[in-house]
């Protein structure tokens, strides 16, 4: 560590076509109360007016240009150019509070064994307006172990500061992650293997939350899953529970992002969405083997068996998301969706205090189509005694 109590901090800002937000990010770095800093901005081949805006900052920033190569290589380029003992990443659409760097420098100076410190961020929309929530919910506000991170603990690069020596030792960001999503999780996991992390319970800035961008993160999940599954620590026989936890975390992440996509599409399920969720089940089963269904209770289905329309697609989407439905309505796998239709219709028709099911609002929006589908498939809305029992058993559970 530097003999000085004010080591140089390199702020690394990668940007690609960020003309709408880059100035806010850079200005927040320039307004830091901590003086010993340099700001390295890596333009990743922008084709909009980003480069012109960057040149307007003159000597206040160090501008590095490269052909468009993706966020991982852009951050690595910044790491190579950085002269600081400490590194702070800032995404081009995020911004910091003025005290951010000083607070984290104090932590790293005080705790030599800590290789990285991170905090919380407030979520904001495109205009910078607060959304009323934070990047870390209350149950994620602590210093994670490597095992915690493998099981799904995530934080954003814009909230962190770490020691450059250790970041270089960890190998930097993996260039296989070209687009944003899981490149940071992979990097921080490798860093956590060689150093301790520290959580500072302060909102250090503002994180731009965009639903469509969150959904795009899903494209890197399989790359991440395959890479971590081959980690030697997961292959140790005594780590069965750790492996199962990772399988569950990957499944939960895929369903979380697909649920976000459902919300983005205003609860309308396309054939492509069904193929995507079905494809994740197939890919995970191929990667994880028998443990995937054992851990998650989920499996793929043969979509060619079904005559798809809006209501059928929604029901099959929920079926592919929920292990309780796959257990209760096993006939769906052979192409018979009549009981699943009855379940969906009755949950939608019921009073909220009868079926406490978080998917009821989605089903309610398709009530007319579900009713028509039940009439078509069974000719009668009446339920057998056994089916009523199945619906009650499933309906009284709450699902996220």
N, C-alpha and C positions, 0 to 999 in steps of 0.2 A: 504493500500500500504506500501511496505517496506520503512523504513526511509532512506535507501541507494539510491543514484541515479544510482546505478549499480546493480539492482536486478538480481538474478539468472534466466537464460533462459534455459528451457529444450527443446532441439531439439529432436523431436520424428520422427524416420524413420522406418516405417513398411516395411518389405521386404519378398517376397516369390519368390524364384528362380530368383534372380536378379543378378546373377554372372557377367553379361555383363556391368552393370551400377552402382552397389552399391558403388564401390570404388570412383567413381566420385562424387556421392552425399555426402558420408561421408567426403571426402577430402575438399569439398566446405564448409562443416560445420566446419571442423577443421581450415580452413584458415580464419575464420571470425575475423574481427578487434575487435569485442566485446569479452572481455576475460571471463566474468562471465557467463559461459555456461556449460552445461552437454549434452552429446549426448547419447540418449537412442535409441538403435537399437533393434527392435522386429523382431526376425526371426520367421516367421509364418509357421514353418515346412518345410523349403526348402529341396528339394531333389537333388539339383545340388551342385556346389562347394561354394555356398554363405556362408555357416557356416564356412568353412575353411578360407575364405577371412576375415570374421568378426573377427575370433579369432586372426588373424594377427595384428589387431589394439591394442590388449592387453588392458591396463588400460585407453587408450585414449577414449574408448567408454564404455558405460554400456550395455552389451549384455543380452537380455532377450529372452529366447526360449519358444515356445509354440507349441502344435500340430496345424496342419493347420486348422484354424477357420475362415479365411476371413479377409478382410481389416478393417472392422469396429471393430471387437474384437481386432485385432492387435493394432489399434490406442488406444482403450480403455485400453489395457494392458500397453501401453506406458504412458498414462495419469496416471494410478495407480502408476507406478514406478517413475514418474517425481517428483522432489523435487522443481522445479523452480516456481517462482511467475508468470512468463510469459511462454507461450507455443508457440513453432514454429514447425509446421509440415513440413516435407520434404519427398516427395515421392522418392522411391529408384532410379527412372530414371530421376529425375530433379536435378538441382544444382543451387547454389546461387552465387551472386556477393559477394565479401568479406565484403562489408559494410552493407549487408542486415539486420543483427540483430541490429546493432547500430542504423540505421535509424529508425527502428520500436520501439526499446526501447525508443528512444527520444520522439516518438509520444505518447506512453502509459504513459510515465512519465509526459509529458506536459499536457495531457488531461485526467484527472481522470474519466470523464464520459464516455470515450471511452473504450469499452470492447474488441474490436478487430480492428486491422488495417491491411490493405492488399494493395498490389500494382499490378503492371503488370509483365508479364513474356514474354520473347522472345521465339517463337516457334523454336524448333530445331528437326532435324531428328535423327535417331538411332546413327549416327556417331557424333552427337553433332554439326552438321553444321546448321547455321541459315537458316530459311525458308523464312525470309523477312516479317513476320507478328508477331503479339503479341496475347496473350491469351485474352486480352480485346481490342475490337475495340474502335474507338474514341467516339462512342455514349454510351459506358458503363463505362467511366472513371469518376466515381463520387461515393459519399457515398450513398448507397441505403437505402431506407426505407424497412420495412418488406413487404409492398405491392409491391414494386419494385421486390423484390426477389421472391415473390410468382408468379409474372407475367413473370419470366424467367431470372432475373438477376443472373448470376453465376460467381464465381471466383474460382481459384484453391487453395487447402489447402497449397501448397508450397509457395504461395505468402503472407500468413497470419501470424500474431502473435496475441495472445489473452491472457487474464487473466485466469489463471488456476481455480481460485475460481468460475468464471462465467461458464467456460466450465463444471466443475463438477456439478454446479447447473442446467445446461441445460439438464443433463442426459447423456452426451457423445454421441457416435455414436450408431445408432440403429443396433442391430445384425441381423435384418431381411435382411439387405443389405450385403450379403456375398461377392459378387464380386464388383469391383469398378463400380461406376455409381450411382449418386444421393444420396449416403450416405453422401457426403459432403454438398450437397444442403440442405438436410433434417436437418443436424446438424446445419448449419449456420442459417437456418430459425428459429430454436428454440432458438439459441443464440441471434438472432436479436430481438426476442420478449422481451428480458430482458435487452438489453444494446444497446448503439449506436455503429455504425461502422464508420471507417474513411478510406478514400481512399488516398493513397500516390502516387502521379503521377510520379512514377519512375519504370523502369524495374529492378526488384530485383533479377532476375535470368533467368533460361532457363527451359522451359517446353517441355518435349519430346512429340511431336505430332505424333501419329500413327493412320492412318485411320481405320485399323481393330479394334483397341482398342476403338476408338470412337463409332463404330457401336455396339460393345458389351455393351456399357453403356445402350443401349435401353432395355436390359433385365430387368432393375430395374425401368423403367419408370412407369409401372402399380402399383408396390409396393408403389412408391412415390406418385402417383396420388391418390390412395385409402386412404393413410394415411393423406395427406393434405386436401382432400375433407371432411374428418370428423373433421377438426379443427373447434372448436366452433366459431371462428371469421368468418368463411365462412358461418355459418348457420344463422347469424343475418340477418333478412329480409332486412335491409337497405343496405346490402352489395351485392346486385344483380350484380352491375357492377364488383365488385371484383371477384365474382364467375364466371361470364362470362369471365373475363380476365384470370382466372386460366384455364378454359376449353380451351380457345384459345391457351394458352401457352403450355398445354399438347399436343394438336393436332399439333402445330407447331414443337414442339420438336420431336415427333414421325416421322413427315414427313422429318425433317432435317436429322435425323439419317438414315432413309430409303433411302433418296437421296444419302447420303454418301455411303451406301451399294451399290446402283446402280452404283456409280462411281467406287467403289472397284471391282465390277463385270464387269467393262468395258462396262456398259450400256446394259448388257444382263440380262433380267428378268426371273428368274426361277419360277416354280410353287410355291416353298416354299416362295419366296419373295412376291408373290401375296397373298398367304394365310396369311402371316405375317401382311401385311398392312391391309388386309381385317379384320383380327382378331383384330387389334387395333381399327378399327372403331366399331366393334361389342362390344368390351370390354368397350370402352369409352361411347358408347351409353347406355350400361347397367349401368355403373357407374353414368354418368351425366344426364341420362334421356333425355327428349326432348330438353334440352338446348344444347346438343352436335350438333345436326344438325342445330339448329337455329343459333348458334354462328359461326360454321365452314362452313356450307353449304356442309358438306361431309356425306356420308353414305356408308355402305357396299353393296356388290352385291353378287348374287348367282353365284359363280364361275363355278358351274356344268353346267351352261347354255352355256358355250363357248367352242369351239374347240381350245385349246391353241396351239400356235406355237410362234416363236420368236417375230414376229410383233404384233400379237394379245396380247401377254403378256405385251409387252411394252406399247401399247395403253391403256390397262386396268390399268396398273400401274399408268400411267399419269392421267387417269380418276379418280383413287382413291386418287390421290394427289391434284387434282385441282377442287375447287368448281365451277369455271367458266365452266369447261367441263361437270360437273354433271348437271349444270343448262341448258346448251345449248343442250346437247344430252341425254335427259331423257330416250330415247328409249333403251339406253344401259342396263338399269336396267331390261328390259324385254327380253334381249338377242339379240336385234338388234344393231349391231355395225357398220352398213353400213355408217352412217353419220360420226361417229367417224373415220372410216377408211378414208373417203374422206377428213376430216379435216387434219388428220395426213399426208396424201399423199400430199395435196396441200401446207401445211406449209413447208414440206420438199422440194418440187419442187420450191417454190417461191424464189424470191430474198430477201435477208435479209432486205432491206429497205421497202419491201412490208408488210411482217409479222414480226413485232418486237416481237418475242416470244423466250424466253430463252431456251425452249426445242427444238428449231429448229435443233441445231447440233446433238442432240440425234436422232431425227426423220430422219435427213439427212443420218445418218449412216445406217439406215434401209430402205432407199428409194426403193431399188429394191423389197424387201419383201413387202413393203406397196403397191407398184404398182401391184404386183401379187395378193395381197390380195383384192385390190379394183376390179380388173378384175374378180376375182372369186366371190366376193360378190354381185357385181352389173352388171358385164358384160359390163360396159361402164365407162370411166373416166369422162364423162361429169357431171357437177353439175347443180342441179336445182337452180333457182333464190333464193329461200328461203335458201337453203343450203349455197350458196355463202355469203348471208348476215350473217348467223351464223358463218361461218369461219372467215369472216372479223372482226366480233364483238369479237370473241375469240382471233384471231391472232394478233390484234393490241395491246393486253395487254402484259405486260412483267411479267414473273413469276420467283420466286426464288425457 
